[in-house]
Amino acid sequence: MNEPRKTGFLRLPEVLKLIPVGRTTFLIGVRSGRYPKSFKISDRLNAWRAQDIYEFIDKHTHTDDVI
């Protein structure tokens, strides 16, 4: 019953629960293109498409790449 939400948007704390890196490391990776980019929801609100995050996880769990 508690299946992860694979549609919609995820905020940074939710993303960091799925991708086990620190906040700063993740944000630097977003800027460099290593991690999926965020979308501006409002002036002060950024979020990531859940689909992008889960595709990233699927892609990197089926290879020997380090997340």
N, C-alpha and C positions, 0 to 999 in steps of 0.2 A: 503493500500500500504506500510506502514511503519512497516511491520511485523518484529519481532526480528529475527536475524540470528541464526538459531539453528544448523548449521553445521560450520565447520571450527574452527578457534581459536579466543579466546578473550584475549585482554591484560588486565592488572590489572585495569586500570581506567574503562573499560567496565564492568568487573566483579563486581566492587564495586558499579556500578549503579544498578545492579541486586540484589546484596546481601547487604543490608543496614547495614554494619558494617564498622568500621574504618580500615585503611590500616594495621596497626600493629596487630590489633585483627584478621583480616583475615589471615595474614601471619603466626601468631602463630597457628591459627586453622589449616592451611594447614600442618604445621610441626607436629601437634599433631594428624592429621588424621580426624579432624572434618569436614574440607572442602576438596573438590577435589584437588588432587595434580596437579602441573604445569608440563609443558614439556619444556625442553631446546630447543629453536629453533636455537639459535646461542650462542656464548660466552656471550653476554650481553643481550640476549632476552629470556624471559620466557613468556609462554602463557598457557591458559587453554583451553581444548577442550570445545567448546560451548555445545556439547551434555552432557558432564559431569556436567556442571554448571546448565543447564536446568533440568536435571534429579534430581540433588540435590534440586533445588527449588521446583519441583513437589512433591518430596518425603516429604519435610518439610512443604509444604502448605496444605497437605491433612491430617496432624496429628496436634497434639497440641504442637509439639516440637518448641522450640525457635530457630530461625536461629542464 
